[in-house]
């Protein structure tokens, strides 16, 4: 990826936080690399190099700045939304595929040879897949060092390193300190958060309309899987090495995330899925700028800046929601899904259960810290077998075994749901974030009972496509009419060209307006 020197240097000189994660500043005279907003003195032009990734800067022999912690910057919006091979690879690496399956597994998921994949990533990211995965392991290791009481050997293997020596060498190279020095330098006691509990701060690019996110998630919350209470969203997670649970509380400049994990190796995938769920790597300035150029949306954008696209932690879950939600209200779909969940996972009441409600996020007096930065009072310890009363959504295999009478849906829709679950179970349909969007939509449309609305909804929320319009959606049409936009599907489809490439975000705004 080519970086314009003048534009990048101006961002560094003005300490523009909007560019954090877009690129990294390497200072050859000091041997460190920083995020663009680093408060340190602006380096001289002749001593500066710009890199498209933290891994590229590390490959060049630079260590992370101890002041701005560039390795913990928000993810690049470019790789978050791009549907090409590099974008898909970055999402899979963030989800821990390299740590679990190695480079051969990553290449197989993408359908390319290892050599060609390495060449593409080097050209775009300045580093190959191993270096990119290594940078993520280093960040995971630092988080575990600073937030848990785990021994260094346990941390090394939990973070994905092949040996303790490799762990020690990488931490020293990336951070300029030994692992034990990082723990000592943090100087914070480990709070009694429980075994397997970690609390982090997930950074984002402001603005973030937190209330809109919580409203959206609360309206669709499924009992036993998720809940919204007192300004916090909680949900169960189905992670590669066991179940988990996440509590996400939007605050000023960050989202406080408390993760309860069965296995610490799932830290990076859990963080990646939480970030994806809340769309924390988006560039709201770019999105709002495009949508506000339309006078019909300008007022809504000014009144509610930073509306995000709520995504998912489980592609199959989102596809099931889409099928169940065909031609019915959100409330009716929620009732059907609750019946399904109750059959598969009978609820386990917890202490102090109350009705769900959404409140404005509490004001925070402390200054925000970078992404994945350990918060005060982070938990400690090894993973446990049981993480809480919230569970991940059922698997495709579980849904296939549900009797017809449990669904409470028309026969045609039941068969659609079974066909969907069967395709996911046998591997012919990939709903993971690294899947090929066009191929996935094509395979969805080939299933009986799935049309453009269902496939588009899945592409938007499960695959993270930023440019999906649902012109036949009743709520979209109602919102369009409320904002003075043509509401007829064909006319709306033509009108919405002015919202490209952010039509998915326009859909969220139309839903709110309707």
C-alpha positions in Angstrom: 0.0 0.0 0.0 1.5 3.3 -1.0 1.4 6.1 1.6 1.6 9.7 0.6 4.5 11.2 2.6 3.2 14.8 2.8 -0.3 13.7 3.8 1.0 11.3 6.5 3.5 13.9 7.8 0.8 16.5 8.1 -1.3 14.1 10.1 1.7 13.4 12.4 2.5 17.1 12.8 -1.1 17.8 13.8 -1.4 14.6 16.0 -4.6 13.7 14.2 -6.2 10.8 16.0 -8.4 10.0 13.0 -5.3 8.4 11.3 -4.4 6.0 14.1 -4.4 2.6 12.7 -4.4 3.9 9.1 -0.5 4.0 9.1 2.4 4.0 11.5 5.3 6.4 11.9 8.8 5.0 12.1 11.5 7.2 13.5 14.9 6.0 12.3 16.9 8.2 14.7 15.3 6.6 17.8 14.4 3.2 16.4 10.8 3.3 17.5 7.5 3.5 15.7 4.4 5.5 16.8 0.8 6.1 16.0 0.1 9.4 14.2 -1.4 11.0 17.3 1.7 10.3 19.5 2.2 13.4 21.8 6.0 13.2 21.5 7.8 15.9 19.6 7.3 15.7 15.9 10.3 14.0 14.3 12.3 15.6 11.5 11.3 14.7 8.0 14.6 13.1 7.1 14.2 10.7 10.1 10.7 9.5 9.3 9.3 6.5 7.4 5.7 5.4 7.2 4.4 1.9 7.4 1.0 0.4 6.6 1.0 -2.0 9.6 2.6 -2.4 12.9 4.1 -5.7 11.7 5.8 -3.8 8.8 7.4 -1.4 11.3 8.6 -4.3 13.5 10.0 -6.1 10.4 12.1 -3.0 9.7 13.7 -3.4 13.2 11.6 -0.7 15.1 10.1 -1.2 18.5 6.8 0.1 19.7 6.7 3.5 21.4 6.1 3.1 25.2 4.1 6.3 25.3 1.4 5.9 22.6 1.5 2.1 22.3 1.0 2.0 18.5 0.5 -1.7 18.4 -2.8 -1.1 20.3 -4.2 1.4 17.9 -7.7 0.9 16.4 -7.7 -1.5 13.4 -7.5 0.0 9.9 -10.9 0.7 8.4 -9.5 -0.2 5.1 -8.8 -3.9 6.0 -12.1 -4.0 8.0 -14.3 -3.4 5.0 -12.3 -4.5 2.0 -13.6 -7.7 0.4 -10.4 -8.6 -1.5 -8.0 -11.3 -0.5 -5.8 -9.1 1.7 -8.8 -7.7 3.6 -10.1 -11.3 4.2 -6.7 -12.4 5.3 -6.4 -9.6 7.8 -9.7 -10.5 9.3 -8.8 -14.2 9.6 -5.4 -13.4 11.1 -7.1 -11.2 13.7 -9.4 -14.1 14.5 -6.4 -16.3 15.3 -6.5 -18.6 12.2 -2.7 -18.6 11.8 -2.2 -19.5 15.5 -4.6 -22.4 15.2 -4.0 -23.7 11.6 -0.7 -22.1 10.5 0.0 -20.4 7.2 -1.2 -23.5 5.2 -4.5 -23.3 7.0 -4.8 -19.5 6.2 -3.9 -20.1 2.6 -6.4 -22.9 2.3 -9.2 -20.8 3.7 -8.5 -18.1 1.1 -7.9 -20.5 -1.8 -4.4 -19.4 -2.7 -1.0 -20.9 -2.4 1.2 -19.9 0.5 3.7 -18.2 -1.8 1.1 -16.1 -3.6 -0.5 -15.1 -0.3 2.8 -14.0 1.1 3.5 -12.0 -2.0 0.1 -10.2 -1.8 0.4 -9.4 1.9 4.0 -8.1 1.5 2.9 -5.8 -1.3 -0.1 -4.4 0.6 0.9 -4.6 4.3 4.7 -4.5 4.1 4.9 -7.8 6.0 4.0 -11.4 5.4 1.4 -13.5 7.2 3.9 -14.8 9.8 5.0 -11.3 10.7 1.4 -10.1 10.9 0.4 -13.0 13.2 3.6 -12.4 15.3 2.6 -8.8 15.8 -0.8 -9.9 17.1 0.8 -12.5 19.4 3.0 -9.8 20.9 0.0 -7.6 21.6 -1.9 -10.5 23.1 1.1 -11.5 25.3 1.5 -7.9 26.5 -2.2 -7.9 27.5 -1.9 -11.1 29.4 1.4 -10.0 31.1 -0.2 -6.8 32.3 -3.7 -8.0 33.2 -3.3 -11.6 34.6 -1.3 -13.4 37.2 -0.4 -16.2 34.8 3.2 -17.4 34.7 5.3 -16.4 31.7 5.4 -19.9 30.2 1.6 -20.1 30.4 1.3 -16.7 28.7 3.7 -17.7 26.0 1.6 -20.6 24.8 -1.7 -18.8 25.5 -0.6 -16.0 23.1 0.3 -18.5 20.4 4.1 -18.7 20.6 5.8 -22.0 19.9 8.3 -21.8 22.7 9.1 -19.6 25.8 12.3 -18.5 24.1 10.4 -17.3 21.0 8.1 -15.4 23.4 10.9 -13.8 25.3 12.8 -12.8 22.1 9.7 -11.3 20.5 8.6 -9.3 23.5 12.1 -7.9 23.9 12.3 -7.0 20.2 8.8 -5.4 19.9 8.7 -3.6 23.3 12.4 -3.2 24.2 11.8 -4.8 27.5 11.8 -8.3 29.0 8.3 -9.8 29.8 9.0 -9.5 33.5 9.9 -5.8 33.1 6.6 -5.1 31.4 4.7 -6.6 34.3 6.8 -4.6 36.8 6.5 -1.4 34.9 2.7 -1.7 34.8 2.7 -1.5 38.6 -0.9 -2.5 39.0 -2.2 -5.2 41.3 -4.4 -7.9 39.8 -8.0 -7.5 40.9 -10.3 -10.4 42.0 -12.2 -10.5 38.7 -12.2 -14.3 38.8 -10.2 -17.0 37.0 -10.1 -16.5 33.3 -11.4 -12.9 33.5 -9.7 -10.0 31.7 -10.8 -6.4 31.4 -9.6 -4.3 28.4 -10.2 -1.0 26.8 -11.1 -1.2 23.1 -10.4 2.0 21.3 -12.4 3.5 18.4 -12.3 6.5 16.2 -14.8 9.1 17.5 -17.6 9.8 17.3 -19.5 6.7 18.5 -23.2 6.8 18.9 -23.3 4.4 21.8 -27.0 4.7 22.5 -27.9 3.7 18.9 -25.8 0.6 19.2 -27.4 -0.4 22.5 -30.9 0.3 21.3 -30.3 -1.9 18.2 -28.9 -4.8 20.2 -31.4 -4.6 23.0 -34.4 -4.7 20.6 -33.0 -8.0 19.2 -31.5 -9.5 22.3 -32.1 -13.3 22.8 -32.6 -14.6 26.3 -29.8 -16.8 27.5 -27.5 -15.5 24.7 -27.3 -11.8 25.2 -28.7 -8.9 27.3 -28.5 -5.1 27.6 -28.6 -3.8 31.1 -27.5 -0.5 32.8 -25.6 0.6 29.7 -23.7 -2.7 29.2 -24.2 -5.3 26.5 -23.4 -8.8 27.6 -23.4 -12.0 25.5 -22.1 -15.5 25.3 -19.4 -16.4 22.9 -18.6 -19.7 21.1 -14.8 -19.5 20.7 -12.3 -21.9 19.1 -11.1 -23.4 22.4 -14.3 -23.2 24.4 -17.2 -21.0 25.5 -16.7 -17.4 26.7 -18.7 -14.4 27.8 -18.2 -10.7 27.0 -19.5 -7.6 28.8 -19.1 -4.4 26.7 -19.7 -0.9 28.1 -19.3 2.1 25.8 -17.4 5.0 27.4 -15.6 8.2 26.4 -12.9 7.2 23.8 -13.1 3.5 24.4 -15.4 0.5 25.1 -14.7 -1.3 28.4 -14.6 -5.0 27.6 -14.7 -7.7 30.3 -14.0 -11.1 28.9 -14.5 -14.4 30.7 -12.7 -17.1 28.9 -12.4 -20.9 29.3 -9.0 -20.9 27.5 -6.7 -17.9 27.4 -5.7 -18.8 23.8 -9.1 -17.4 22.8 -8.2 -13.8 23.9 -7.3 -12.5 20.4 -10.4 -14.1 18.7 -12.7 -12.8 21.5 -11.3 -9.2 21.1 -11.6 -9.4 17.3 -15.2 -10.6 17.5 -16.2 -7.9 20.0 -14.6 -5.2 17.8 -16.4 -6.6 14.8 -19.8 -6.7 16.6 -19.6 -3.1 17.6 -17.9 -1.9 14.3 -15.1 -0.3 16.3 -12.7 -0.2 13.4 -15.0 2.0 11.2 -14.1 5.5 10.0 -17.2 7.4 11.0 -15.9 10.7 9.6 -15.7 9.2 6.1 -19.1 7.5 6.4 -20.9 10.5 7.8 -19.2 12.8 5.3 -20.6 10.8 2.4 -24.1 10.5 3.8 -24.3 14.1 5.0 -23.7 15.2 1.4 -27.3 14.2 0.7 -29.6 16.9 2.1 -32.2 14.3 3.0 -29.7 12.7 5.5 -27.8 15.7 6.5 -30.1 16.5 9.5 -30.0 12.9 10.8 -26.2 12.8 10.5 -25.8 16.1 12.3 -28.2 15.0 15.1 -26.7 11.6 15.5 -23.0 11.4 14.3 -21.1 8.2 14.6 -23.9 5.7 13.9 -22.2 2.3 13.5 -23.2 -0.9 11.7 -23.9 -3.6 14.3 -22.4 -6.8 13.0 -22.1 -10.2 14.6 -19.8 -12.6 16.5 -21.2 -15.6 14.7 -22.1 -15.7 11.0 -24.4 -18.7 11.3 -26.3 -17.0 14.1 -26.9 -13.9 11.9 -28.0 -16.1 8.9 -30.5 -17.9 11.2 -31.8 -14.5 12.4 -32.2 -13.4 8.8 -34.2 -16.5 7.8 -36.4 -16.4 10.8 -37.0 -12.6 10.3 -38.3 -13.0 6.7 -41.5 -11.0 6.4 -42.2 -10.8 10.1 -41.5 -8.1 12.7 -38.4 -8.0 14.9 -40.6 -8.9 17.9 -42.1 -11.9 16.2 -38.7 -13.2 15.0 -37.3 -12.8 18.5 -40.2 -14.9 19.9 -39.5 -17.7 17.4 -35.7 -17.6 18.1 -36.4 -17.7 21.9 -38.5 -20.8 21.4 -35.6 -22.5 19.6 -33.1 -21.5 22.2 -35.3 -22.7 25.1 -35.5 -26.1 23.5 -31.8 -26.4 22.9 -30.5 -24.6 26.0 -33.0 -24.4 28.8 -32.4 -21.1 30.6 -30.4 -21.0 33.8 -31.6 -18.2 36.0 -28.9 -16.0 37.5 -29.0 -13.9 40.7 -30.7 -10.6 40.4 -32.3 -11.1 37.0 -34.3 -8.1 36.0 -36.0 -6.9 32.9 -33.7 -5.6 30.2 -33.4 -1.9 29.7 -31.2 0.5 27.9 -29.7 3.5 29.6 -27.2 6.1 28.5 -23.6 4.9 29.2 -22.2 6.3 32.4 -19.8 9.2 32.2 -16.2 8.3 32.8 -13.8 10.6 34.5 -10.6 8.8 33.6 -8.7 9.5 30.4 -9.2 6.8 27.7 -6.3 4.5 26.9 -5.4 2.7 23.6 -7.1 -0.4 22.2 -6.8 -3.6 24.2 -5.1 -1.6 26.9 -5.6 -3.3 30.3 -8.0 -1.4 32.4 -7.7 -0.7 36.1 -8.7 -3.8 38.1 -8.2 -6.4 35.4 -8.9 -10.0 36.3 -6.4 -12.8 36.5 -5.8 -16.5 36.4 -6.3 -19.5 34.2 -9.4 -20.3 32.3 -12.3 -22.2 33.9 -14.8 -24.8 32.6 -17.8 -22.5 33.2 -17.8 -18.9 32.3 -21.3 -17.7 33.1 -25.0 -18.1 32.4 -24.9 -16.6 28.9 -24.1 -19.1 26.1 -23.1 -18.8 22.5 -25.7 -19.3 19.8 -26.4 -23.0 18.9 -24.3 -24.6 16.2 -25.6 -25.7 12.8 -25.5 -29.3 13.9 -27.7 -28.5 16.9 -30.2 -26.6 14.8 -30.4 -29.5 12.3 -31.6 -31.8 15.2 -34.5 -29.5 16.3 -38.0 -31.1 15.7 -40.4 -29.3 13.4 -42.9 -28.4 16.1 -40.3 -26.4 18.0 -39.8 -23.9 15.2 -43.4 -22.6 15.0 -42.8 -21.4 11.4 -44.3 -22.2 8.0 -43.0 -25.5 6.5 -41.1 -23.7 3.7 -39.2 -21.5 6.2 -38.3 -24.5 8.3 -36.9 -26.2 5.2 -34.9 -23.1 4.4 -33.4 -23.1 7.9 -32.5 -26.7 7.6 -30.9 -26.2 4.2 -28.9 -23.3 5.7 -27.8 -25.3 8.7 -26.9 -28.2 6.4 -24.7 -26.1 4.1 -22.8 -24.6 7.1 -22.4 -28.0 8.8 -20.9 -29.6 5.7 -18.7 -26.7 4.9 -20.2 -25.7 1.6 -21.2 -22.3 3.0 -18.6 -20.1 4.7 -20.1 -17.4 6.9 -16.8 -16.5 8.7 -15.5 -12.9 8.4 -12.8 -14.0 6.0 -15.2 -15.6 3.6 -15.5 -14.4 0.0 -18.6 -12.1 0.1 -19.6 -12.5 -3.5 -19.3 -16.3 -3.4 -21.1 -16.5 -0.1 -24.0 -14.4 -1.4 -24.2 -16.6 -4.5 -24.3 -19.7 -2.4 -27.0 -18.2 -0.1 -29.2 -17.3 -3.1 -28.9 -20.9 -4.3 -30.5 -22.2 -1.1 -34.3 -22.7 -1.2 -36.3 -19.8 0.3 -33.4 -17.3 0.4 -33.8 -14.2 -1.7 -32.0 -10.9 -2.1 -33.3 -9.4 1.2 -32.0 -12.4 3.3 -28.7 -12.6 1.4 -28.2 -8.8 1.7 -29.0 -8.9 5.4 -26.4 -11.6 6.0 -23.8 -9.8 3.8 -24.4 -6.6 5.8 -24.3 -8.0 9.3 -22.4 -11.3 9.2 -19.9 -10.5 6.5 -19.5 -6.8 7.3 -20.2 -5.5 3.7 -20.5 -1.7 4.1 -22.4 -1.2 0.9 -25.6 -3.2 1.0 -29.0 -1.7 0.4 -32.3 -3.4 1.3 -34.8 -1.5 -0.8 -37.7 -3.9 -0.3 -37.4 -3.8 3.5 -40.5 -2.3 5.0 -38.7 -0.5 7.8 -36.2 0.9 5.3 -39.0 2.2 3.1 -40.8 3.7 6.1 -37.6 5.5 7.1 -37.0 6.7 3.6 -40.5 8.2 3.5 -39.9 9.9 6.9 -36.8 11.5 5.6 -38.3 12.6 2.3 -36.4 10.0 0.2 -38.2 8.0 -2.5 -39.6 4.9 -0.9 -40.6 2.8 -3.9 -37.9 -0.1 -4.0 -36.8 0.6 -7.6 -36.6 4.3 -7.2 -34.9 4.0 -3.8 -32.3 1.7 -5.3 -31.4 4.3 -7.9 -31.5 7.2 -5.4 -29.2 5.3 -3.0 -26.3 5.4 -5.5 -25.2 8.7 -3.9 -24.6 6.9 -0.6 -22.0 4.5 -2.0 -19.9 2.9 -0.7 -21.7 3.3 2.7 -25.2 2.2 1.9 -25.3 -0.3 4.8 -24.8 2.6 7.2 -27.6 4.5 5.4 -29.8 1.4 6.0 -29.2 1.7 9.8 -30.1 5.4 9.7 -33.3 4.6 7.7 -34.2 2.0 10.2 -33.9 4.5 13.0 -35.8 7.1 11.1 -38.6 4.6 10.5 
